[in-house]
Amino acid sequence: MDRPQDGVILGGLRGAYNPALPGWFLQPDNPISGWFGTASPRVDLSPVPQGDGAYWPAQLLSEHRIVTIRGLVRGVSTIEAAAERATLNALAGRRLTVCVEDAGGPRFADGFVSAALDPTVRVLQNGLWFSLIITCPDPNKYGLPVDVPAVGGAVGFDNAGNAPTWPTFVVGGPVTAFTAAIDGQVVSWAGNAPSGVVIDTYDGVPLDPAGNPAGVLVDDDVFQLPPGASSVAVTTTPAGVPVSLRARAAWR
């Protein structure tokens, strides 16, 4: 596959790999691990004093996800491999987006290279073989973002995944107050945003469309949208300012 300027695209899951063709490929054996299953649980258990077992945990949480991607670059000479090594090494020390597309469609996770890279040239096999170990702090995988406009003071989203997802609210005009509420949880914003405000509930930091801080959250009971259909009530001051909800389906 072609190599873009800001990353790599690896093709060829098992049967599609052709050793006679040049390009970037997944290795034919065990190309990806840590992606298709769930992340490990993060649970602290307290033993029952003088009894069997342990108390049930207050929360069932997940660790970060660690994904190992094993690839190779076919058809490179020893000299050419130096340039391809530089491409791989440039992935270190930056935020990366992993995208795996299969029969279920494309799914994404953000992470970083968390182990030293040491791409190896195998001269007899005419290629550069490598492994990328990527740590994703958020263990969930996400679909493409969807923007849904509010109608009649409410905005809905159908989370087709099996995990809750963090919504982002985009207020598209001059506004001094905004509120979003669902099932008793309320996010309220106040300020003066002549060009609108964007509130990502994952980090709770309100920004203007240019990415600058804008106003404050008066109520910060941020919420996630569960799997299935949800409806969020929204209000603005002044009334009638366009509002849309941006969210991605999420999978464990």
N, C-alpha and C positions, 0 to 999 in steps of 0.2 A: 504494500500500500504506500501511497505518497506520504511524505513527512511534512506536516505544516510547520510554520515558523515558530509557533509557540508550544509545540508538544509533539507527540508521536501518535500515530494511528496504527494499531496492530490488527492484522486480519488473519483468518485461517484457523478456525477451531478444528483440530484433528483432521478430518477428512479433506478440508479445504486447503491444507498446507501442501505446497508443491516445492520440493527442494530444488527443482530445476529453475525456478523463477526468482529473480532478484526482488528485493523489497523488504519491508518490515513485517514480521509475522509473530504470532504467538508460537511458543515452542509446542511441538506435537504431543508431548507427554506432560500431563498435569500443568496446564498453562496458567491457571488462575486458582488461587486458594484464598479462603477467608471472605469471599464475596457472596456466594450463593446461600450460605447458611446465616445463622444469627450470630451476633456478638456474644461474648461470654457474659454470664450474669455477674453483677457487682452487688453482693449481698454480705452483710455482716450478721452472723448468727450468734445469739447468746445462748449458751448451754443452760438447760434446766437444772438448777441446783439439786443434787442428789436424786436426779431422775434421768430417764432416757431422753435422748434427742435434744432439740433446741426449741426456743420460742420462735413462732412464725415472725418473719421480718416485717417491719413497719412498711417497707417499700420494696418492690421488685424492680431493680434498676439494671441497666446494661453497661458493660464496659465499652470503651472505644473499640472501633473495628480496625483490624490489621489485615490488609490485603496484599498478597504477594502475586506479582505479575511477572511471568517468565517469558521473555521474548528473544528474538534473534533478528539480525540484519543479514540477509543472504546476499551473496554476490559482491562482497567488498574485499578489496585487497588489504594487505597489512597497512599500507599507507593510507588508504581511504578509511580504514577503521579508526584512525586517529580523529578524523572529523566527526564520525558518528559517536565516538566516545564523548567528545565535547558536547554534542547534543544531549546525550543522556546525563552527563554531569551537570549540565545547566538546569536540570529539573530539581536539583537539590537547593534547599534554602528558599523555597517559594511555595506559595499556596497553589495546589493542583486540584483539578477536577477530574475524577475518574468516571468514565462513561462506559458501561457495558451494555451492548445492544444484543438481545436475543429474541426468542419468540414472544416474550412478554413486552417487547418494546425497549426503548432506551431508559436506563436508570442511572442516576448520578449520585456521587458523594464527593465531598471536599476533604482533602487531606494534604499530607506532606511526606516527603521521603524521609524515613525514620531510621535507616541503616545505611552504612557506607556503601557506595556504588563501586563495583570493580568489574567493569565489562571485560570479558575474556575473548580473545581472538582464537578461533579454532581453525588453523590454516587448512588442515585436511578436509574440513567440512565447509570451507569457504564462507565463513560467517563470523559475526560478532554476537556472542551469546551473553545475555544479561538477565538479572533479576531485579525488579523494583519492589521494595518493601515500603508500603505506604500506610501511614497511620491516619485514620479518619476519626477525629474527636467526636463527631456526631455519628453514632453507629447506624442510623437509618439510611435508606436509599430513597431517592426522590425521582419523580417524573418531571416532565417539562412544566414550567410555570404557566398558569392559566389566569387571565384577568376577567373578572366578572363584575359588571356594573351594578350598583345598587338601584333598586326600583321600589318606590313607595316606602322608603325608610328602612329597607331590609336588603341584605345581600346574601345569596346562598352559594354553597360550594359542595360539590360531591367528591369526597375523598375516596378514590377507587382503591386505595391501598389498604394495608392491614395495621397501620400504625398512625397515631395522631400527628398532625402537621401544624407548623407555625404559620399563621396568615400575616400578610402585610397589607395595610390599608393605605390607599393612595387618594388623597384629597386634592382635586384638580382645579382649585381656584382660590381666590382670596378668602381666608378663613381665620377666625379668632378662637374657635372652640370646636372640638370634635369628640364624639363619644361612640364607642362600640360596646355592645353588651350581648352576652349569651349565657343562659342558665345561671343567672345571678353573678357572673363575673363581668367586671366593668373595666374598660380602658378609656380614660378621659384625658384629653389633651387641651392645653390652653396656651395661647401666644398670639403672635401677629405674623401671619405668613401670607404676604401678598401674592405669591405664586403657587401656594399650596404646601402641603406637608405629606411626608411619607413616614409611616410608623411600622417598623418591622417588629412584631411581637417577640421574636427570638431574642433580640438584644435590648428591646425597649428604648431605643434611642431615636427620638423624632428628628428628621432631617428635612430640609427643603429639597426641591428637585435637583439642585446643584450639588447636594451632598453636604451642606453646611448645617450645623445645629440649629433647630428651630423650635422655640417654646419648650414646655416641660410637660411631663405626664403628671396630672393631678391625681388620677387613680391609676395604679399600675398593676392591677390584678390581671396580668396577661394570661392568655388562654391559648390552647391548641384546639384544632378542629378534629374530632374523632373520625374513624373510618365511617363511611356512609355520608348521607346528606345532612348538612347543617344550615341554619339560618341565623344570621347575625343582624341585630337591630343597630342602625347607625343614625346619628343626628349631627347636624353642623350648625354653626352660627357664623354668618347668617344662614338661614334655611335655604335649601335648594342647591348648595354647592355640589358638583359632581363627586361621587365617591365610588371607588372600585376596590374590590378585594383581589389580591394576588396570592395564589397559593399553589402548592405542588402536592400531588398525591404522594404518600409516604409508605414505605415497606420496611419491615424489620429484616 
